[in-house]
């Protein structure tokens, strides 16, 4: 799929953290699937529904020192990680030094990562061949070749290169080219006053990494790297602009690219990347790619060398000795995200191994932890949510009939992939050694790139996944018009076979509806039933949609998050629309499931109340301030509080369910409530 679109916000979102001491099912408390003790009933629902539903639970969350956040969502991710750890411990115990079977390779790589003594003994030595290649650079062509090789090494690249289904012809693969090259999380870290202290400390980090790598004049070289990256940041696109699929679709020939973006040796770059001489490339951030190429042409070779040496070192740091690991952690995690302590080595080993052999581990995970009844129940729920969405579309009162009919056709064409992919990856060509962590990781990178290279010129394989089954997340792929639900998310608090149906509709039903709504958010709506980037809306309907989105975004922009920091609705629009649509559809589907019978009252809670509580429980989380500040810049998902309160205040049934009154903080007049889907 187009991974740029996935990164821009077509996934459910995960506040990534992994820590659990013992096997248990998170979010399973309560007689009917909701943790009543986690509520704060002193909070008026109409003032702060997140606080009402989750306040007591959140107040008692102690974020582990090796984490930036914690909550119900993350606890499930921790469980998945512990299970993967058990799989890898068993696999490593019996792994050969150079295994041939997939799970044996995963065990061997995990074993290599856990050999800390070997990493300390080697120090920076594993990087020497690549550092020598950087030192040997003499010409612009040399640098372009090095950049092409970055697809298969630890080298950094000024240009993001990928192979995806073509957004306008999803039956064929296309080569995509986009902006890259920054060492800090986003261009805003170089440009905005709120990150001035981080920018100053970045210079020290670059110096530290170049010193550890043995690069000459590390402080002087770091100054050159910083100045070069500032120029890149100035010409780079904002993340919100990257979310527009029309703007990032600019196909051109190699000759056209050379004219559009002079200053960089494109033929040498593509040849070194294994692409030969491509006849067509889809350029994403067109102006940024052009200006970065010009910067390369105007930058002295010694600056480009220093930039390459630093990015090599920072990329390779996690698999080198403690000096590299600590330096990277102190800057990227401790300073930028407020994380007090480094993660234990076994957790880092799990992440690295899954990065190279994720589906090898996933196949075992599914065998052990994904019961067939979960698949059956999910299929029934997706049917219910699709039916609810179809009814909503058919009765949509702001869309003209011709657009509405095409929307229904798109919904009917949705493909749902649940639990596990239909086929597993073949890792036969990936060589893994239990004694070569640096080589294993680099060969894993090369294997991934070769995997996609092999797809060029062949029909698009719609059965490949962009997440492993053990990932606690879900995503909508607009180019395939599909929704994917990995096995690991189909557990409490999302899906609880013992819970009251209203809780499941609010939780996993809301997730299903969320991912379906992504097909009709500000990005997904631009793709038709076949997954083609195609304008199938009337001009009037498009204007109405944009007006609704603008009103909806203004609600999020007004929410208080951190002093001097607010939600960027242009960045979070797709996820916000999906949250509102998902919860609305979940409520409709629950009502339909009652078949006209009244919903039971449990512990004084009505059926509608339990649906809303089921959604709120999913987003119980506490986030460190520095991490929250970073997420406001780079994450297309709104903070947990907004993911609960934002949808609620626009759903009429919520007002009735909790007696929300005029004058309460979340109250909106009926005519001001936004109803998109």
C-alpha positions as CSV (number, residue, x, y, z in Angstrom):
1,X,0.0,0.0,0.0
2,X,1.0,3.6,0.0
3,X,2.8,3.8,3.3
4,X,2.9,7.6,3.1
5,X,-0.9,7.5,3.4
6,X,-0.8,5.0,6.3
7,X,1.7,7.2,8.1
8,X,-0.4,10.2,7.5
9,X,-3.2,8.9,9.5
10,X,-5.1,5.8,8.2
11,X,-4.3,3.7,11.2
12,X,-6.1,3.6,14.5
13,X,-3.1,4.9,16.4
14,X,-0.9,3.5,19.2
15,X,0.8,5.3,22.0
16,X,3.7,2.9,21.7
17,X,5.0,1.4,24.9
18,X,5.7,-2.2,25.9
19,X,5.9,-3.3,29.6
20,X,4.1,-6.1,31.4
21,X,5.4,-8.3,34.2
22,X,3.0,-11.3,33.9
23,X,0.5,-12.8,31.5
24,X,-2.9,-11.2,32.1
25,X,-5.7,-9.8,30.0
26,X,-5.9,-6.0,30.3
27,X,-9.2,-4.2,30.5
28,X,-11.1,-7.3,31.6
29,X,-12.3,-5.9,34.9
30,X,-15.9,-5.4,35.8
31,X,-18.9,-7.7,35.7
32,X,-19.8,-6.7,32.2
33,X,-16.5,-5.5,30.7
34,X,-16.2,-2.0,32.1
35,X,-14.1,-1.0,35.0
36,X,-16.5,1.0,37.1
37,X,-13.9,1.7,39.7
38,X,-11.9,3.6,37.1
39,X,-14.6,6.3,36.8
40,X,-14.6,9.6,38.6
41,X,-18.3,10.3,39.3
42,X,-17.4,13.6,40.9
43,X,-16.8,14.9,37.3
44,X,-19.9,16.1,35.4
45,X,-20.1,14.1,32.1
46,X,-21.0,17.3,30.3
47,X,-17.9,19.0,31.5
48,X,-15.4,16.3,30.8
49,X,-16.6,12.9,29.7
50,X,-13.0,11.5,29.6
51,X,-12.5,12.5,33.2
52,X,-15.9,11.1,34.2
53,X,-15.3,7.7,32.5
54,X,-11.6,7.4,33.2
55,X,-10.6,9.9,35.8
56,X,-9.9,7.6,38.7
57,X,-8.1,5.1,36.6
58,X,-5.9,7.7,34.9
59,X,-5.1,9.4,38.2
60,X,-3.6,6.1,39.5
61,X,-1.5,5.4,36.4
62,X,2.2,5.4,37.2
63,X,3.9,5.6,33.9
64,X,6.8,3.1,34.0
65,X,10.2,4.8,34.0
66,X,11.1,3.2,30.7
67,X,7.9,4.6,29.0
68,X,6.5,7.9,27.7
69,X,2.9,6.9,28.4
70,X,0.6,4.2,29.7
71,X,-3.0,3.2,29.6
72,X,-5.5,0.5,28.6
73,X,-4.5,0.5,25.0
74,X,-0.8,0.2,25.9
75,X,-1.4,-2.6,28.4
76,X,-2.6,-4.8,25.6
77,X,0.4,-3.9,23.5
78,X,2.5,-5.0,26.5
79,X,0.8,-8.3,26.7
80,X,1.5,-8.9,23.0
81,X,5.1,-8.0,23.5
82,X,5.4,-10.4,26.4
83,X,4.0,-13.2,24.3
84,X,6.4,-12.4,21.5
85,X,9.2,-12.4,24.1
86,X,8.2,-15.9,25.2
87,X,8.2,-17.1,21.5
88,X,11.6,-15.6,20.9
89,X,13.1,-17.0,24.1
90,X,12.0,-20.5,23.1
91,X,13.2,-20.0,19.6
92,X,16.6,-18.7,20.6
93,X,17.1,-21.6,23.1
94,X,17.1,-24.1,20.2
95,X,18.4,-21.8,17.4
96,X,21.4,-22.9,15.3
97,X,24.1,-20.3,14.7
98,X,23.0,-20.0,11.1
99,X,19.4,-21.3,11.0
100,X,17.4,-22.0,7.8
101,X,13.8,-22.0,9.1
102,X,12.0,-18.7,9.7
103,X,11.3,-19.0,13.4
104,X,14.8,-20.3,13.9
105,X,16.2,-17.2,12.2
106,X,14.0,-15.0,14.5
107,X,15.4,-16.8,17.5
108,X,19.0,-16.4,16.3
109,X,18.6,-12.7,15.7
110,X,17.1,-12.3,19.2
111,X,20.0,-14.2,20.6
112,X,22.5,-12.0,18.8
113,X,20.8,-8.9,20.2
114,X,20.9,-10.3,23.7
115,X,24.7,-10.8,23.5
116,X,25.6,-7.5,25.0
117,X,29.2,-8.5,25.7
118,X,29.8,-9.0,22.0
119,X,28.4,-5.5,21.3
120,X,30.7,-4.0,23.9
121,X,33.7,-5.8,22.4
122,X,33.0,-4.6,18.9
123,X,32.3,-1.0,19.8
124,X,32.0,1.1,16.6
125,X,33.9,-1.5,14.5
126,X,30.8,-2.8,12.6
127,X,30.4,0.7,11.0
128,X,34.0,0.9,9.7
129,X,33.3,-0.3,6.1
130,X,30.4,2.2,5.7
131,X,32.4,5.0,7.3
132,X,35.2,4.3,4.9
133,X,32.8,4.5,2.0
134,X,31.7,8.0,3.3
135,X,35.3,9.1,3.7
136,X,36.0,8.0,0.1
137,X,33.3,10.3,-1.4
138,X,34.8,12.8,-3.8
139,X,32.0,13.8,-6.3
140,X,28.3,14.5,-6.4
141,X,27.9,11.2,-8.2
142,X,29.7,9.4,-5.4
143,X,27.2,10.9,-2.9
144,X,24.2,10.0,-5.0
145,X,25.4,6.4,-5.2
146,X,25.8,6.3,-1.4
147,X,22.2,7.6,-1.1
148,X,21.0,4.9,-3.3
149,X,22.7,2.3,-1.2
150,X,20.9,3.7,1.9
151,X,17.9,1.5,1.0
152,X,19.9,-1.6,2.0
153,X,22.2,-0.2,4.8
154,X,22.2,1.9,7.9
155,X,23.0,5.0,5.8
156,X,20.6,7.9,6.0
157,X,18.9,9.3,2.9
158,X,17.8,12.8,1.9
159,X,15.0,11.3,-0.1
160,X,12.4,8.8,1.0
161,X,12.1,6.0,-1.6
162,X,9.4,3.4,-1.6
163,X,7.5,1.0,-3.9
164,X,3.7,1.1,-3.5
165,X,0.5,0.4,-5.3
166,X,0.0,3.3,-7.7
167,X,-2.7,5.6,-6.3
168,X,-4.3,6.1,-9.7
169,X,-3.8,2.6,-10.9
170,X,-4.0,0.2,-7.9
171,X,-3.3,-2.8,-10.1
172,X,0.3,-1.7,-10.7
173,X,3.2,-0.8,-8.5
174,X,4.9,2.7,-8.7
175,X,8.1,4.1,-7.4
176,X,7.5,7.0,-4.9
177,X,10.0,9.6,-4.0
178,X,9.7,12.1,-1.1
179,X,11.4,14.4,1.3
180,X,13.6,13.2,4.1
181,X,17.0,14.1,5.7
182,X,16.2,15.5,9.1
183,X,17.6,14.1,12.3
184,X,15.0,15.7,14.6
185,X,11.3,14.6,14.6
186,X,10.0,17.3,12.3
187,X,10.8,20.5,10.6
188,X,9.1,22.4,13.4
189,X,11.9,21.4,15.7
190,X,14.2,23.6,13.6
191,X,11.8,26.4,13.1
192,X,9.6,27.0,16.2
193,X,10.6,28.8,19.4
194,X,9.1,26.2,21.6
195,X,11.8,23.7,20.5
196,X,14.7,26.1,20.7
197,X,16.3,24.2,23.7
198,X,15.9,20.9,21.8
199,X,17.6,22.4,18.8
200,X,20.5,23.7,20.9
201,X,21.0,20.2,22.4
202,X,20.8,18.5,19.1
203,X,24.1,20.1,18.1
204,X,25.7,18.5,21.2
205,X,24.1,15.1,20.2
206,X,25.5,15.3,16.7
207,X,28.9,16.1,18.1
208,X,28.7,13.2,20.5
209,X,27.7,10.7,17.8
210,X,30.5,11.9,15.4
211,X,33.0,11.6,18.3
212,X,31.9,8.0,19.1
213,X,32.2,7.2,15.3
214,X,35.7,8.6,15.2
215,X,34.9,11.3,12.7
216,X,37.4,14.1,12.5
217,X,36.6,17.5,14.0
218,X,33.3,16.4,15.5
219,X,32.2,19.8,16.8
220,X,33.0,21.6,13.6
221,X,31.4,18.9,11.5
222,X,28.3,19.0,13.8
223,X,27.9,22.7,13.1
224,X,27.9,22.0,9.4
225,X,25.3,19.2,9.8
226,X,23.0,21.4,11.8
227,X,23.2,24.3,9.3
228,X,22.6,21.9,6.4
229,X,19.5,20.4,8.1
230,X,18.1,23.8,9.0
231,X,18.1,24.5,5.2
232,X,16.3,21.2,4.6
233,X,13.8,22.0,7.3
234,X,13.1,25.4,5.7
235,X,12.1,23.8,2.4
236,X,10.3,20.7,3.8
237,X,6.5,20.4,3.7
238,X,4.4,20.5,6.8
239,X,2.9,17.2,7.8
240,X,-0.6,18.5,7.3
241,X,0.2,19.2,3.7
242,X,1.6,15.7,3.2
243,X,-1.9,14.4,4.1
244,X,-3.4,15.6,0.8
245,X,-3.2,12.6,-1.7
246,X,-3.6,14.9,-4.7
247,X,-0.7,17.1,-3.7
248,X,1.7,14.2,-3.2
249,X,0.8,12.5,-6.5
250,X,3.2,14.0,-9.1
251,X,4.3,11.4,-11.7
252,X,7.2,12.2,-14.0
253,X,9.8,10.6,-16.1
254,X,13.5,10.5,-15.0
255,X,14.2,13.3,-17.5
256,X,11.4,15.4,-16.1
257,X,12.7,14.8,-12.5
258,X,16.2,15.9,-13.5
259,X,14.7,19.1,-14.9
260,X,12.4,19.6,-11.9
261,X,15.0,18.8,-9.3
262,X,18.5,19.6,-10.7
263,X,21.6,19.4,-8.5
264,X,21.4,15.7,-7.7
265,X,22.5,12.8,-9.8
266,X,19.2,10.9,-10.1
267,X,20.4,8.2,-12.6
268,X,23.2,7.2,-10.2
269,X,20.9,7.3,-7.2
270,X,18.3,5.0,-8.8
271,X,20.8,2.6,-10.2
272,X,22.5,2.2,-6.8
273,X,19.1,1.5,-5.3
274,X,18.6,-1.4,-7.7
275,X,16.0,0.4,-9.8
276,X,18.0,0.7,-12.9
277,X,16.6,3.6,-15.1
278,X,13.0,3.9,-14.1
279,X,10.6,5.2,-16.7
280,X,8.3,6.8,-14.1
281,X,8.5,8.1,-10.6
282,X,5.8,9.6,-8.4
283,X,7.2,12.6,-6.7
284,X,5.5,13.4,-3.4
285,X,6.5,16.7,-1.9
286,X,7.4,18.2,-5.3
287,X,8.8,21.6,-4.2
288,X,10.7,20.1,-1.3
289,X,12.4,17.4,-3.4
290,X,13.4,20.1,-5.9
291,X,14.9,22.4,-3.3
292,X,16.6,19.6,-1.4
293,X,18.3,18.5,-4.6
294,X,19.4,22.0,-5.2
295,X,20.8,22.1,-1.7
296,X,22.9,19.0,-2.4
297,X,24.3,20.6,-5.5
298,X,25.3,23.7,-3.5
299,X,26.7,22.0,-0.5
300,X,30.4,21.2,-0.1
301,X,31.3,17.5,-0.1
302,X,32.8,17.6,3.4
303,X,29.4,18.7,4.8
304,X,27.6,16.0,3.0
305,X,30.1,13.5,4.3
306,X,29.6,14.7,7.9
307,X,25.8,14.5,7.5
308,X,26.1,11.0,6.2
309,X,28.5,9.9,9.0
310,X,26.2,11.3,11.6
311,X,23.0,9.6,10.2
312,X,24.9,6.3,9.8
313,X,25.9,6.5,13.5
314,X,22.5,7.5,14.9
315,X,20.7,4.9,12.7
316,X,23.1,2.1,13.8
317,X,23.2,3.2,17.5
318,X,20.6,0.7,18.8
319,X,22.7,-2.3,17.7
320,X,26.1,-1.0,18.8
321,X,27.7,-0.7,22.2
322,X,26.4,1.0,25.4
323,X,28.0,4.3,24.6
324,X,26.0,4.6,21.3
325,X,22.8,3.2,22.8
326,X,22.9,5.6,25.8
327,X,23.7,8.7,23.6
328,X,20.8,8.0,21.3
329,X,18.4,7.3,24.3
330,X,19.5,10.4,26.2
331,X,18.6,12.6,23.2
332,X,15.7,10.9,21.4
333,X,13.8,9.5,24.4
334,X,14.9,11.3,27.5
335,X,15.2,14.8,26.2
336,X,12.6,14.8,23.4
337,X,10.0,12.6,25.1
338,X,10.7,12.8,28.8
339,X,11.3,9.1,29.2
340,X,13.5,8.7,32.4
341,X,15.0,5.2,31.8
342,X,16.1,3.1,28.9
343,X,14.1,0.1,28.0
344,X,15.4,-3.3,29.1
345,X,17.5,-5.0,26.5
346,X,15.0,-7.9,25.9
347,X,12.3,-5.4,24.8
348,X,14.7,-3.7,22.4
349,X,15.6,-7.2,21.1
350,X,11.9,-8.0,20.5
351,X,11.4,-4.8,18.5
352,X,14.6,-5.3,16.4
353,X,13.7,-9.0,15.7
354,X,10.1,-8.1,14.7
355,X,11.5,-5.4,12.4
356,X,13.3,-8.0,10.4
357,X,11.2,-11.2,10.8
358,X,7.8,-9.9,11.9
359,X,5.6,-12.4,10.1
360,X,7.8,-15.3,11.1
361,X,7.0,-14.4,14.7
362,X,3.4,-13.6,13.7
363,X,2.7,-17.1,12.3
364,X,3.6,-18.6,15.7
365,X,1.7,-15.9,17.6
366,X,-1.5,-16.6,15.6
367,X,-1.2,-20.3,16.3
368,X,-0.9,-19.8,20.0
369,X,-3.1,-16.8,20.7
370,X,-5.8,-16.3,18.1
371,X,-8.8,-18.5,18.7
372,X,-11.1,-19.3,15.7
373,X,-14.1,-17.9,17.5
374,X,-12.6,-14.5,17.5
375,X,-12.5,-14.6,13.7
376,X,-16.2,-15.6,13.6
377,X,-17.3,-12.9,16.0
378,X,-15.3,-10.2,14.2
379,X,-16.8,-11.2,10.9
380,X,-20.3,-10.8,12.4
381,X,-19.4,-7.4,13.9
382,X,-18.0,-6.1,10.6
383,X,-21.2,-7.1,8.9
384,X,-23.2,-5.2,11.5
385,X,-21.1,-2.1,11.2
386,X,-21.2,-2.1,7.4
387,X,-25.0,-2.4,7.6
388,X,-25.1,0.6,10.0
389,X,-22.8,2.7,7.7
390,X,-24.9,1.8,4.6
391,X,-28.1,3.0,6.3
392,X,-26.3,6.2,7.3
393,X,-25.1,6.8,3.7
394,X,-28.5,6.1,2.2
395,X,-30.1,8.7,4.6
396,X,-27.4,11.3,4.3
397,X,-29.1,14.7,3.9
398,X,-26.3,16.9,2.8
399,X,-25.0,14.7,-0.1
400,X,-26.5,14.7,-3.6
401,X,-27.9,11.4,-4.9
402,X,-25.2,10.7,-7.5
403,X,-22.4,11.1,-4.9
404,X,-24.4,9.2,-2.3
405,X,-24.8,6.2,-4.7
406,X,-21.1,6.1,-5.4
407,X,-20.4,6.3,-1.7
408,X,-22.6,3.3,-1.0
409,X,-20.9,1.4,-3.9
410,X,-17.5,2.1,-2.3
411,X,-18.8,0.8,1.1
412,X,-20.2,-2.3,-0.5
413,X,-16.8,-3.0,-2.1
414,X,-14.9,-2.7,1.2
415,X,-12.6,-5.7,1.9
416,X,-12.1,-6.8,5.5
417,X,-8.9,-8.7,6.4
418,X,-9.0,-10.0,10.0
419,X,-6.6,-11.7,12.3
420,X,-3.8,-12.8,10.0
421,X,-2.7,-12.4,6.4
422,X,-3.8,-15.0,3.9
423,X,-0.2,-16.0,3.3
424,X,3.0,-15.6,5.1
425,X,6.2,-14.1,3.9
426,X,9.0,-16.3,2.8
427,X,12.3,-15.5,4.6
428,X,14.4,-18.2,2.8
429,X,16.7,-15.6,1.3
430,X,17.4,-13.7,4.5
431,X,20.7,-14.8,6.1
432,X,20.8,-14.5,9.9
433,X,23.7,-15.3,12.3
434,X,23.4,-15.7,16.1
435,X,26.7,-13.8,16.3
436,X,26.3,-10.8,14.0
437,X,23.7,-8.4,15.2
438,X,24.8,-5.5,13.0
439,X,24.9,-7.7,10.0
440,X,21.5,-9.3,10.8
441,X,19.9,-5.9,11.1
442,X,21.4,-4.6,7.9
443,X,20.6,-7.7,6.0
444,X,17.0,-7.4,7.3
445,X,16.9,-3.9,5.9
446,X,18.2,-5.1,2.5
447,X,15.8,-8.1,2.5
448,X,12.8,-5.7,3.0
449,X,13.9,-3.5,0.1
450,X,14.6,-6.5,-2.2
451,X,11.1,-7.8,-1.2
452,X,9.6,-4.7,-2.7
453,X,11.9,-4.5,-5.6
454,X,10.8,-7.9,-6.7
455,X,7.2,-6.6,-7.0
456,X,7.9,-4.1,-9.7
457,X,6.5,-5.2,-13.0
458,X,4.1,-7.7,-11.5
459,X,0.4,-7.4,-10.6
460,X,-0.3,-5.8,-7.2
461,X,-0.6,-8.4,-4.4
462,X,-3.6,-7.3,-2.3
463,X,-3.1,-9.9,0.3
464,X,0.1,-8.4,1.8
465,X,-0.2,-6.6,5.1
466,X,1.6,-3.5,6.4
467,X,1.2,-4.7,10.0
468,X,2.1,-8.0,11.7
469,X,-0.7,-10.0,13.4
470,X,0.9,-9.3,16.8
471,X,0.5,-5.5,16.4
472,X,-2.1,-3.8,18.6
473,X,-3.5,-1.6,15.9
474,X,-5.7,-1.6,12.7
475,X,-5.6,0.3,9.5
476,X,-7.5,1.4,6.4
477,X,-5.7,1.1,3.1
478,X,-7.4,3.5,0.7
479,X,-5.6,2.2,-2.4
480,X,-7.0,-1.3,-1.7
481,X,-10.3,-0.1,-0.3
482,X,-9.7,-2.5,2.6
483,X,-9.6,-2.5,6.4
484,X,-7.1,-4.7,8.3
485,X,-7.6,-5.9,11.9
486,X,-4.5,-7.8,13.3
487,X,-5.1,-10.6,15.8
488,X,-3.6,-8.8,18.8
489,X,-6.2,-6.0,18.9
490,X,-9.0,-8.5,19.1
491,X,-8.7,-8.7,22.9
492,X,-9.9,-6.7,25.9
493,X,-10.4,-3.8,26.3
494,X,-11.2,-3.7,22.5
495,X,-12.9,-7.1,22.2
496,X,-14.1,-9.1,25.2
497,X,-16.0,-12.3,24.6
498,X,-17.4,-12.1,28.2
499,X,-18.4,-8.5,28.1
500,X,-21.9,-7.0,27.6
501,X,-22.5,-6.4,23.9
502,X,-22.8,-2.7,24.4
503,X,-19.2,-2.5,25.6
504,X,-18.0,-4.5,22.7
505,X,-19.9,-2.3,20.2
506,X,-18.5,0.8,21.8
507,X,-14.9,-0.6,21.9
508,X,-14.1,-2.9,18.9
509,X,-17.3,-1.8,17.1
510,X,-16.0,1.8,17.4
511,X,-12.7,0.6,16.0
512,X,-14.3,-1.1,13.1
513,X,-16.4,2.0,12.4
514,X,-13.3,4.2,12.8
515,X,-11.4,2.2,10.1
516,X,-14.4,2.1,7.8
517,X,-14.9,5.9,8.2
518,X,-11.3,6.4,7.1
519,X,-12.5,5.4,3.6
520,X,-14.6,8.6,3.8
521,X,-12.4,11.0,5.7
522,X,-10.7,14.0,4.1
523,X,-8.0,11.6,2.6
524,X,-10.0,8.4,2.0
525,X,-12.9,10.1,0.3
526,X,-10.7,11.0,-2.6
527,X,-10.4,7.3,-3.5
528,X,-13.2,5.4,-5.3
529,X,-14.6,1.9,-4.9
530,X,-11.6,0.5,-6.9
531,X,-9.1,2.3,-4.7
532,X,-8.2,4.8,-7.4
533,X,-7.3,8.4,-6.6
534,X,-10.2,9.9,-8.5
535,X,-12.6,12.8,-8.0
536,X,-16.0,11.1,-7.8
537,X,-17.8,13.9,-5.8
538,X,-19.9,16.7,-7.1
539,X,-18.3,20.2,-6.5
540,X,-21.2,21.1,-4.2
541,X,-20.8,18.0,-2.1
542,X,-17.1,18.5,-1.8
543,X,-17.7,22.1,-0.6
544,X,-20.2,20.9,2.0
545,X,-17.8,18.2,3.2
546,X,-15.0,20.7,3.6
547,X,-17.2,23.1,5.4
548,X,-18.3,20.4,7.9
549,X,-14.6,19.4,8.4
550,X,-13.6,23.0,9.0
551,X,-16.3,23.4,11.7
552,X,-15.3,20.1,13.3
553,X,-11.6,21.0,13.2
554,X,-12.3,24.3,15.0
555,X,-13.7,22.3,18.0
556,X,-10.4,20.4,18.4
557,X,-8.2,23.5,17.9
558,X,-10.1,25.1,20.8
559,X,-9.2,22.2,23.2
560,X,-6.6,22.9,25.9
561,X,-3.8,20.3,25.8
562,X,-0.6,21.9,27.1
563,X,0.4,25.5,27.8
564,X,1.2,27.1,24.4
565,X,0.5,23.9,22.5
566,X,-2.8,23.0,20.7
567,X,-4.2,20.3,18.5
568,X,-3.5,21.0,14.8
569,X,-6.9,20.1,13.1
570,X,-5.3,20.1,9.7
571,X,-3.0,17.3,10.9
572,X,-5.6,15.3,12.9
573,X,-8.6,15.8,10.7
574,X,-8.7,12.3,9.3
575,X,-8.5,10.6,12.7
576,X,-11.0,13.0,14.3
577,X,-13.5,12.3,11.5
578,X,-12.9,8.5,11.9
579,X,-13.4,8.7,15.7
580,X,-16.7,10.5,15.3
581,X,-17.9,8.2,12.5
582,X,-16.7,5.1,14.3
583,X,-18.6,5.9,17.5
584,X,-21.7,6.9,15.7
585,X,-21.7,3.7,13.7
586,X,-21.1,1.6,16.8
587,X,-24.1,3.1,18.5
588,X,-26.3,2.5,15.4
589,X,-25.1,-1.1,15.1
590,X,-25.8,-1.7,18.8
591,X,-29.3,-0.4,18.4
592,X,-29.9,-2.6,15.4
593,X,-28.6,-5.7,17.3
594,X,-31.4,-5.2,19.9
595,X,-34.0,-5.9,17.2
596,X,-36.5,-3.6,18.8
597,X,-36.2,-4.9,22.3
598,X,-35.2,-2.5,25.1
599,X,-31.6,-2.6,26.2
600,X,-31.0,-4.0,29.7
601,X,-29.8,-1.7,32.5
602,X,-26.6,-2.9,34.2
603,X,-25.4,-1.4,37.5
604,X,-27.6,1.5,36.7
605,X,-26.1,2.1,33.3
606,X,-28.3,2.1,30.2
607,X,-27.3,0.4,26.9
608,X,-26.4,3.8,25.3
609,X,-24.3,4.8,28.3
610,X,-22.4,1.5,28.1
611,X,-21.6,2.0,24.4
612,X,-20.1,5.4,25.2
613,X,-18.2,4.0,28.2
614,X,-16.9,1.2,26.1
615,X,-15.3,3.7,23.7
616,X,-13.9,5.9,26.5
617,X,-12.3,2.9,28.3
618,X,-10.2,2.2,25.2
619,X,-8.5,5.6,25.5
620,X,-7.6,5.5,29.2
621,X,-4.0,6.8,29.1
622,X,-1.6,9.1,30.7
623,X,1.2,10.8,28.6
624,X,4.4,12.5,29.7
625,X,4.3,16.2,28.8
626,X,7.3,16.2,26.5
627,X,5.9,13.2,24.7
628,X,2.5,14.9,24.4
629,X,4.2,18.0,23.0
630,X,6.0,16.0,20.4
631,X,2.9,14.1,19.4
632,X,1.0,17.4,18.8
633,X,3.6,18.1,16.1
634,X,4.1,14.6,14.5
635,X,1.1,12.5,15.3
636,X,-2.1,12.6,13.2
637,X,-4.1,11.3,16.2
638,X,-5.5,13.7,18.8
639,X,-4.6,13.2,22.5
640,X,-6.6,10.6,24.4
641,X,-8.8,13.2,26.1
642,X,-9.8,14.6,22.7
643,X,-10.5,11.2,21.3
644,X,-13.2,10.8,23.9
645,X,-14.6,14.3,24.3
646,X,-14.4,15.3,20.7
647,X,-16.8,12.8,19.3
648,X,-19.2,12.8,22.3
649,X,-20.2,16.5,22.0
650,X,-21.4,16.0,18.4
651,X,-23.6,12.9,19.0
652,X,-27.2,13.7,20.1
653,X,-27.7,10.4,21.9
654,X,-24.8,11.2,24.2
655,X,-26.7,14.3,25.5
656,X,-29.8,12.2,26.2
657,X,-27.8,9.3,27.8
658,X,-26.0,11.5,30.3
659,X,-28.4,14.4,30.7
660,X,-25.9,16.9,29.3
661,X,-27.2,20.5,29.7
662,X,-26.7,23.9,28.2
663,X,-23.9,25.7,30.2
664,X,-21.8,22.6,30.6
665,X,-18.3,22.8,28.9
666,X,-18.9,20.2,26.2
667,X,-22.4,21.3,25.4
668,X,-23.0,22.3,21.8
669,X,-26.4,23.6,20.5
670,X,-28.1,21.0,18.3
671,X,-27.5,23.2,15.2
672,X,-23.8,23.4,16.1
673,X,-23.2,19.7,16.3
674,X,-21.2,18.4,13.4
675,X,-22.7,15.3,11.6
676,X,-20.5,14.2,8.7
677,X,-21.3,10.5,8.4
